[in-house]
Amino acid sequence: MTRGPFDVWAPSPERLRLSAAGETVDMTRGDDGWWTPAEPVPTGSGVDYGYLVGDDETPRPDPRSRRQPGGVHELSRTYDPAAYAWTDETWTGRQLAGSVIYELHVGTFTPEGTFDAALGKLGHLREIGVDLVELMPVNAFNGTHNWGYDGVGWFAVHEGYGGPEGYQRFVDGCHAAGLGVVQDVVYNHLGPSGNYLPLFAPYLKSGANTWGDFLNLDGPGSDEVRRYILDNVRMWLDDYHVDGLRLDAVHALNDAGHQHLLEEMAAEVAALSAHQRRPLTLIAESDLNDTRLVRPREAGGYGLDAQWSDDFHHAVHVALTGETAGYYADFAPLSALAKVCERGFFHDGTWSSFRGRDHGFPVDLRATPTWRLVVCSQNHDQIGNRARGDRITEALDDGQLACAALLTLCGPFTPMLFMGEEWAAATPFQFFTSHPEPELGRATAEGRLAEFERMGWDPAVVPDPQDPATFHRSKLDWTEAAGGRHARILEVYRRLARLRREHEALTDPSFGSVSCTADEQTRVFTMRRGDLLVAVNFGDAAATVETAAATLLFETGAGVTLDRGRLSLPPHAGALVGPSEAGS
């Protein structure tokens, strides 16, 4: 059904008025709980408006607001996305299979922290083999800066980044540069300030997850709540030409309905993809270790395209750093990395000491392509949710950083890079907020301290998320990339990007093409990818690997040699070897 620009679903209040362009207009409610202005009101872009709920004389933002120029507590402003003059008519999209993802936070990616400034870095991303740019959430949140996971205006783009038109320019520019865009979205909770949805309708239900109240996905009125989410999905893919969505923490979606929201979402996105004749990708963040999420619907799954696999990150992190606190403990043996690479998950029904129970399900290795698992050696969570927000750059030498890149980009899964890792950025990525309410700021800071106690980290080193310096410390310093270790690591990423393009074995989606060894004494790990071999020496002593390979395709640093079937690896070194320069 076609709705008017000021129609709003609000079955909860008995009275609703529209405040638009300085005028107050009564609204009438239909039997379906939708309200419509009782008389004509100004339309088009740039009209400021809000709703007077009940007898409250303070206007509240539109639940489907496209702009919040004064912040999430102020009036909404109309915006017509169809007014933008797109130039991407010939864009046919980017499939996830074989692609490299690059995750970035708009506010800290450049000094300016805007979409337009980020456009100036697209050439850099192409040089390191990026295919899809994944933006951390950009919808409207309370304050001036935030990770984005405290969003409350799901249909509005944060004004500080450039608003909706700036977002359209960014996507258009990415497509012109041959890059797809994946938008990170949060449907499992709303932020702690500026959420006026409960005034209008039963958007929430009893119960809560780690971050907030449950969305009402299966109770009375849930059909409209689900439609609210599904329309938001369509907005990004249709109005903003986005190529895919990363769905935050889908394990926190509490849905006991006859069809899970994720399956319904996958079906609608597949239909839209068919209509637009370009791939539209749904990537779930999930800690369930259950490939039902990505199993095709016709095989009894939800039909999403891919899911994050944190097990790969944990195995690589422990192998490189030796850190075994908290959830890292189970990954101490080097064989954990071998299992992850061969079987997708480490916890596939095995005991998890951190959870205190068995966890996960086996991957169907014959039916599941490896690219359905998205992996990384660093991401916003694994850096920002550390006590100091420190990158592995601080703890590892150049050889180890190059080994992390080698394993991620030459492994069997879909690799994702986190902004700045490609030049070993020295800047941290810390958790930051800018809640105007002092009590909310204190509660956020105290919650962080309590969260870190379980990992055994020192609360004294945790930065205050409300301190503006925490935000500014997290901005990338692009001048770093020009020299020293930063330039050396950047060249590593460029070389590995070229190899991924040249060698078909590195994007082979078959689990059957992967076989690994792990020597717990020497700390040498090998991973065969078809006729190519990845070898990494995690140990502190030099090691050799016997191989039939004839060509050294890549080495992480000086001292790596291949001579008559003997690959020599100094400590903290790795290599990619193959049968010939021509590759497979």
Secondary structure, 3 states (H helix, E strand, C coil): CCCCCCCEECCCCCCEEEEECCEEEEEEECCCCEEEECCCCCCCCCCEEEEEECCCCCCECCCCCCCCCCCCCCCEECCCHHHCCCCCCCCCCCCCCCCCEEEECHHHHCCCCCHHHHHCCHHHHHHCCCCEEEECCCEEECCCCCCCCCEEEEEEECHHHCHHHHHHHHHHHHHHCCCEEEEEECCCCCCCCCCCHHHHCCCEEEEECCCCEEECCCCCCHHHHHHHHHHHHHHHHHHCCCCEEEECCHHHCCCCCCCCHHHHHHHHHHHHHHHHCCCCEEEECCCCCCHHHCCCHHHCCCCCCEEECHHHHHHHHHHHHCCCCHHHHHHCCCHHHHHHHHHCCCCCCEEECCCCEEECCCCCCCCCCHHHEEECCCCHHHHHCCCCCCCHHHCCCHHHHHHHHHHHHHCCCEEEEECCHHHCCCCCCCCCCCCCCHHHHHHHHHHHHHHHHCCCCCHHHCCCCCCHHHHHHCCCCHHHHHCHHHHHHHHHHHHHHHHHHHCHHHHCCCHHHEEEEEECCCCEEEEEECCEEEEEECCCCCEEEECCCCEEEEECCCCCEEECCEEEECCCEEEEEECCCCCC
